[in-house]
Each structure stands twice: as C-alpha cells, then as structure tokens.
Amino acid sequence: MCAATAKTLVFHGKLTHILSLIWSSYMLDQGVWAEVKVGGEHLRLFSEQNALGVQASVYNINAKNWIAPSEAVEDIEQGKDRATAYATAYLLRVANAELPPLTWKQSRSA
C-alpha cells in the first residue's frame, strides 16, 4: 500500500468516526409520527425527543422537503399539537383540504 492510500484510509476512518459522533447526538430517544395522504399531498408529522430536546416537524414526502423544520416544544403532546397545526394550515392553503383524523405511531428508538 502506498503512503497516499494509507493517509486516505486514516482520514476516512477519522471522518467516519466524527460523523458517527455527530449522528449519535441526534439519535432518537422517543417519539411518535403520523402519515397523511390528502388531495395528492403526502405528509409525515413528527413529535420526537432526541439529544437536542423535544421537537416537532412536518415533512412533505412528494416534494422531499420540510414544511415545518424541527421546532423545539415542551413535550411530545405539544409536539403533536404543533405538527398537526402546521399540517392543517398547509393542507388548507395548498390543497384546500382538511386534515383527516391522525393515527400516531411510535417511532423507533435508538
């Protein structure tokens, strides 16, 4: 193995270790999520606790972007309420549709 290859492997190993440390800081402790399909819209709502605290968010599956990026909330229930409010407003504005009843499911934990 040449010196350049060895240096690359060492760098890659260090980078992998750093990325794993960063990822572990965001690992999920507990939470819930719900999925909504209405009028061509496909959303996923989250209320989760991780190393950064409890956060609520809403993801647009079709557009592959966040309607409501992670926002700090007091607890999982408040996160569910906040995510529901964002999804309700989004669906009304974009699809002129109401949010159907949600079925919240437990998120997988670390």
PyMOL CGO cylinders between C-alpha atoms (Angstrom):
from pymol import cmd
from pymol.cgo import CYLINDER

trace = [
    CYLINDER, 0.00, 0.00, 0.00, 1.39, 3.40, -0.92, 0.3, 1, 1, 1, 1, 1, 1,
    CYLINDER, 1.39, 3.40, -0.92, 1.67, 6.27, 1.57, 0.3, 1, 1, 1, 1, 1, 1,
    CYLINDER, 1.67, 6.27, 1.57, -1.11, 8.27, -0.13, 0.3, 1, 1, 1, 1, 1, 1,
    CYLINDER, -1.11, 8.27, -0.13, -3.52, 5.34, 0.16, 0.3, 1, 1, 1, 1, 1, 1,
    CYLINDER, -3.52, 5.34, 0.16, -2.65, 4.84, 3.82, 0.3, 1, 1, 1, 1, 1, 1,
    CYLINDER, -2.65, 4.84, 3.82, -3.22, 8.53, 4.56, 0.3, 1, 1, 1, 1, 1, 1,
    CYLINDER, -3.22, 8.53, 4.56, -6.56, 8.40, 2.74, 0.3, 1, 1, 1, 1, 1, 1,
    CYLINDER, -6.56, 8.40, 2.74, -7.64, 5.38, 4.79, 0.3, 1, 1, 1, 1, 1, 1,
    CYLINDER, -7.64, 5.38, 4.79, -6.64, 7.07, 8.06, 0.3, 1, 1, 1, 1, 1, 1,
    CYLINDER, -6.64, 7.07, 8.06, -8.51, 10.25, 7.06, 0.3, 1, 1, 1, 1, 1, 1,
    CYLINDER, -8.51, 10.25, 7.06, -11.57, 8.20, 6.05, 0.3, 1, 1, 1, 1, 1, 1,
    CYLINDER, -11.57, 8.20, 6.05, -11.50, 6.38, 9.38, 0.3, 1, 1, 1, 1, 1, 1,
    CYLINDER, -11.50, 6.38, 9.38, -11.32, 9.65, 11.32, 0.3, 1, 1, 1, 1, 1, 1,
    CYLINDER, -11.32, 9.65, 11.32, -14.09, 11.19, 9.22, 0.3, 1, 1, 1, 1, 1, 1,
    CYLINDER, -14.09, 11.19, 9.22, -16.31, 8.15, 9.74, 0.3, 1, 1, 1, 1, 1, 1,
    CYLINDER, -16.31, 8.15, 9.74, -15.74, 8.36, 13.49, 0.3, 1, 1, 1, 1, 1, 1,
    CYLINDER, -15.74, 8.36, 13.49, -16.57, 12.09, 13.59, 0.3, 1, 1, 1, 1, 1, 1,
    CYLINDER, -16.57, 12.09, 13.59, -19.73, 11.58, 11.54, 0.3, 1, 1, 1, 1, 1, 1,
    CYLINDER, -19.73, 11.58, 11.54, -20.86, 8.75, 13.81, 0.3, 1, 1, 1, 1, 1, 1,
    CYLINDER, -20.86, 8.75, 13.81, -20.41, 11.02, 16.85, 0.3, 1, 1, 1, 1, 1, 1,
    CYLINDER, -20.41, 11.02, 16.85, -22.47, 13.75, 15.21, 0.3, 1, 1, 1, 1, 1, 1,
    CYLINDER, -22.47, 13.75, 15.21, -25.17, 11.26, 14.20, 0.3, 1, 1, 1, 1, 1, 1,
    CYLINDER, -25.17, 11.26, 14.20, -25.36, 9.78, 17.69, 0.3, 1, 1, 1, 1, 1, 1,
    CYLINDER, -25.36, 9.78, 17.69, -26.05, 13.23, 19.14, 0.3, 1, 1, 1, 1, 1, 1,
    CYLINDER, -26.05, 13.23, 19.14, -29.21, 13.37, 17.04, 0.3, 1, 1, 1, 1, 1, 1,
    CYLINDER, -29.21, 13.37, 17.04, -30.39, 9.85, 17.80, 0.3, 1, 1, 1, 1, 1, 1,
    CYLINDER, -30.39, 9.85, 17.80, -33.99, 9.44, 18.70, 0.3, 1, 1, 1, 1, 1, 1,
    CYLINDER, -33.99, 9.44, 18.70, -34.86, 8.77, 22.33, 0.3, 1, 1, 1, 1, 1, 1,
    CYLINDER, -34.86, 8.77, 22.33, -38.64, 8.50, 21.91, 0.3, 1, 1, 1, 1, 1, 1,
    CYLINDER, -38.64, 8.50, 21.91, -41.39, 9.93, 19.78, 0.3, 1, 1, 1, 1, 1, 1,
    CYLINDER, -41.39, 9.93, 19.78, -44.37, 9.50, 17.52, 0.3, 1, 1, 1, 1, 1, 1,
    CYLINDER, -44.37, 9.50, 17.52, -45.20, 10.09, 13.87, 0.3, 1, 1, 1, 1, 1, 1,
    CYLINDER, -45.20, 10.09, 13.87, -48.32, 10.18, 11.70, 0.3, 1, 1, 1, 1, 1, 1,
    CYLINDER, -48.32, 10.18, 11.70, -48.83, 9.97, 7.95, 0.3, 1, 1, 1, 1, 1, 1,
    CYLINDER, -48.83, 9.97, 7.95, -51.36, 11.94, 5.91, 0.3, 1, 1, 1, 1, 1, 1,
    CYLINDER, -51.36, 11.94, 5.91, -52.41, 11.44, 2.28, 0.3, 1, 1, 1, 1, 1, 1,
    CYLINDER, -52.41, 11.44, 2.28, -54.96, 14.01, 1.10, 0.3, 1, 1, 1, 1, 1, 1,
    CYLINDER, -54.96, 14.01, 1.10, -55.68, 15.56, -2.30, 0.3, 1, 1, 1, 1, 1, 1,
    CYLINDER, -55.68, 15.56, -2.30, -52.39, 14.46, -3.83, 0.3, 1, 1, 1, 1, 1, 1,
    CYLINDER, -52.39, 14.46, -3.83, -50.44, 15.62, -0.77, 0.3, 1, 1, 1, 1, 1, 1,
    CYLINDER, -50.44, 15.62, -0.77, -48.38, 13.17, 1.28, 0.3, 1, 1, 1, 1, 1, 1,
    CYLINDER, -48.38, 13.17, 1.28, -47.12, 14.44, 4.64, 0.3, 1, 1, 1, 1, 1, 1,
    CYLINDER, -47.12, 14.44, 4.64, -45.38, 12.90, 7.61, 0.3, 1, 1, 1, 1, 1, 1,
    CYLINDER, -45.38, 12.90, 7.61, -45.74, 14.57, 11.01, 0.3, 1, 1, 1, 1, 1, 1,
    CYLINDER, -45.74, 14.57, 11.01, -43.22, 14.04, 13.81, 0.3, 1, 1, 1, 1, 1, 1,
    CYLINDER, -43.22, 14.04, 13.81, -43.01, 14.73, 17.53, 0.3, 1, 1, 1, 1, 1, 1,
    CYLINDER, -43.01, 14.73, 17.53, -39.78, 13.33, 18.86, 0.3, 1, 1, 1, 1, 1, 1,
    CYLINDER, -39.78, 13.33, 18.86, -37.31, 13.60, 21.69, 0.3, 1, 1, 1, 1, 1, 1,
    CYLINDER, -37.31, 13.60, 21.69, -33.62, 13.38, 20.87, 0.3, 1, 1, 1, 1, 1, 1,
    CYLINDER, -33.62, 13.38, 20.87, -30.37, 14.72, 22.27, 0.3, 1, 1, 1, 1, 1, 1,
    CYLINDER, -30.37, 14.72, 22.27, -31.43, 18.25, 21.29, 0.3, 1, 1, 1, 1, 1, 1,
    CYLINDER, -31.43, 18.25, 21.29, -34.72, 18.04, 23.22, 0.3, 1, 1, 1, 1, 1, 1,
    CYLINDER, -34.72, 18.04, 23.22, -38.32, 17.52, 22.12, 0.3, 1, 1, 1, 1, 1, 1,
    CYLINDER, -38.32, 17.52, 22.12, -39.04, 18.69, 18.57, 0.3, 1, 1, 1, 1, 1, 1,
    CYLINDER, -39.04, 18.69, 18.57, -41.99, 18.86, 16.19, 0.3, 1, 1, 1, 1, 1, 1,
    CYLINDER, -41.99, 18.86, 16.19, -41.72, 18.81, 12.41, 0.3, 1, 1, 1, 1, 1, 1,
    CYLINDER, -41.72, 18.81, 12.41, -43.68, 18.11, 9.21, 0.3, 1, 1, 1, 1, 1, 1,
    CYLINDER, -43.68, 18.11, 9.21, -42.15, 16.58, 6.07, 0.3, 1, 1, 1, 1, 1, 1,
    CYLINDER, -42.15, 16.58, 6.07, -43.63, 16.69, 2.57, 0.3, 1, 1, 1, 1, 1, 1,
    CYLINDER, -43.63, 16.69, 2.57, -42.93, 13.25, 1.09, 0.3, 1, 1, 1, 1, 1, 1,
    CYLINDER, -42.93, 13.25, 1.09, -43.82, 14.25, -2.50, 0.3, 1, 1, 1, 1, 1, 1,
    CYLINDER, -43.82, 14.25, -2.50, -41.69, 17.41, -2.60, 0.3, 1, 1, 1, 1, 1, 1,
    CYLINDER, -41.69, 17.41, -2.60, -38.97, 15.90, -0.39, 0.3, 1, 1, 1, 1, 1, 1,
    CYLINDER, -38.97, 15.90, -0.39, -38.74, 19.00, 1.81, 0.3, 1, 1, 1, 1, 1, 1,
    CYLINDER, -38.74, 19.00, 1.81, -39.67, 20.17, 5.28, 0.3, 1, 1, 1, 1, 1, 1,
    CYLINDER, -39.67, 20.17, 5.28, -42.89, 22.15, 5.60, 0.3, 1, 1, 1, 1, 1, 1,
    CYLINDER, -42.89, 22.15, 5.60, -42.06, 22.78, 9.23, 0.3, 1, 1, 1, 1, 1, 1,
    CYLINDER, -42.06, 22.78, 9.23, -38.44, 22.03, 10.13, 0.3, 1, 1, 1, 1, 1, 1,
    CYLINDER, -38.44, 22.03, 10.13, -37.65, 20.81, 13.64, 0.3, 1, 1, 1, 1, 1, 1,
    CYLINDER, -37.65, 20.81, 13.64, -39.00, 23.23, 16.23, 0.3, 1, 1, 1, 1, 1, 1,
    CYLINDER, -39.00, 23.23, 16.23, -38.42, 22.96, 19.96, 0.3, 1, 1, 1, 1, 1, 1,
    CYLINDER, -38.42, 22.96, 19.96, -41.52, 22.13, 22.04, 0.3, 1, 1, 1, 1, 1, 1,
    CYLINDER, -41.52, 22.13, 22.04, -42.14, 21.34, 25.71, 0.3, 1, 1, 1, 1, 1, 1,
    CYLINDER, -42.14, 21.34, 25.71, -43.18, 17.69, 25.34, 0.3, 1, 1, 1, 1, 1, 1,
    CYLINDER, -43.18, 17.69, 25.34, -44.37, 15.03, 22.89, 0.3, 1, 1, 1, 1, 1, 1,
    CYLINDER, -44.37, 15.03, 22.89, -48.04, 16.07, 23.23, 0.3, 1, 1, 1, 1, 1, 1,
    CYLINDER, -48.04, 16.07, 23.23, -47.26, 19.70, 22.45, 0.3, 1, 1, 1, 1, 1, 1,
    CYLINDER, -47.26, 19.70, 22.45, -45.18, 18.48, 19.51, 0.3, 1, 1, 1, 1, 1, 1,
    CYLINDER, -45.18, 18.48, 19.51, -48.14, 16.52, 18.18, 0.3, 1, 1, 1, 1, 1, 1,
    CYLINDER, -48.14, 16.52, 18.18, -50.35, 19.61, 18.50, 0.3, 1, 1, 1, 1, 1, 1,
    CYLINDER, -50.35, 19.61, 18.50, -47.77, 21.85, 16.79, 0.3, 1, 1, 1, 1, 1, 1,
    CYLINDER, -47.77, 21.85, 16.79, -47.16, 19.40, 13.91, 0.3, 1, 1, 1, 1, 1, 1,
    CYLINDER, -47.16, 19.40, 13.91, -50.92, 18.99, 13.49, 0.3, 1, 1, 1, 1, 1, 1,
    CYLINDER, -50.92, 18.99, 13.49, -51.39, 22.77, 13.32, 0.3, 1, 1, 1, 1, 1, 1,
    CYLINDER, -51.39, 22.77, 13.32, -48.67, 23.14, 10.66, 0.3, 1, 1, 1, 1, 1, 1,
    CYLINDER, -48.67, 23.14, 10.66, -50.09, 20.28, 8.57, 0.3, 1, 1, 1, 1, 1, 1,
    CYLINDER, -50.09, 20.28, 8.57, -53.64, 21.64, 8.88, 0.3, 1, 1, 1, 1, 1, 1,
    CYLINDER, -53.64, 21.64, 8.88, -52.59, 25.11, 7.69, 0.3, 1, 1, 1, 1, 1, 1,
    CYLINDER, -52.59, 25.11, 7.69, -50.50, 23.65, 4.86, 0.3, 1, 1, 1, 1, 1, 1,
    CYLINDER, -50.50, 23.65, 4.86, -53.27, 21.40, 3.54, 0.3, 1, 1, 1, 1, 1, 1,
    CYLINDER, -53.27, 21.40, 3.54, -55.82, 24.20, 3.69, 0.3, 1, 1, 1, 1, 1, 1,
    CYLINDER, -55.82, 24.20, 3.69, -53.51, 26.59, 1.82, 0.3, 1, 1, 1, 1, 1, 1,
    CYLINDER, -53.51, 26.59, 1.82, -52.13, 24.19, -0.80, 0.3, 1, 1, 1, 1, 1, 1,
    CYLINDER, -52.13, 24.19, -0.80, -54.88, 21.62, -1.38, 0.3, 1, 1, 1, 1, 1, 1,
    CYLINDER, -54.88, 21.62, -1.38, -57.93, 23.38, 0.10, 0.3, 1, 1, 1, 1, 1, 1,
    CYLINDER, -57.93, 23.38, 0.10, -58.39, 20.21, 2.14, 0.3, 1, 1, 1, 1, 1, 1,
    CYLINDER, -58.39, 20.21, 2.14, -58.92, 19.39, 5.79, 0.3, 1, 1, 1, 1, 1, 1,
    CYLINDER, -58.92, 19.39, 5.79, -56.58, 17.26, 7.82, 0.3, 1, 1, 1, 1, 1, 1,
    CYLINDER, -56.58, 17.26, 7.82, -58.14, 13.82, 8.37, 0.3, 1, 1, 1, 1, 1, 1,
    CYLINDER, -58.14, 13.82, 8.37, -58.04, 12.15, 11.80, 0.3, 1, 1, 1, 1, 1, 1,
    CYLINDER, -58.04, 12.15, 11.80, -54.47, 11.14, 12.62, 0.3, 1, 1, 1, 1, 1, 1,
    CYLINDER, -54.47, 11.14, 12.62, -53.15, 7.80, 13.80, 0.3, 1, 1, 1, 1, 1, 1,
    CYLINDER, -53.15, 7.80, 13.80, -49.95, 8.41, 15.73, 0.3, 1, 1, 1, 1, 1, 1,
    CYLINDER, -49.95, 8.41, 15.73, -47.41, 5.57, 15.75, 0.3, 1, 1, 1, 1, 1, 1,
    CYLINDER, -47.41, 5.57, 15.75, -44.41, 5.05, 18.00, 0.3, 1, 1, 1, 1, 1, 1,
    CYLINDER, -44.41, 5.05, 18.00, -41.10, 5.99, 16.40, 0.3, 1, 1, 1, 1, 1, 1,
    CYLINDER, -41.10, 5.99, 16.40, -38.24, 3.54, 16.56, 0.3, 1, 1, 1, 1, 1, 1,
    CYLINDER, -38.24, 3.54, 16.56, -35.80, 4.46, 19.29, 0.3, 1, 1, 1, 1, 1, 1,
    CYLINDER, -35.80, 4.46, 19.29, -32.03, 4.22, 19.43, 0.3, 1, 1, 1, 1, 1, 1,
]
cmd.load_cgo(trace, "trace")
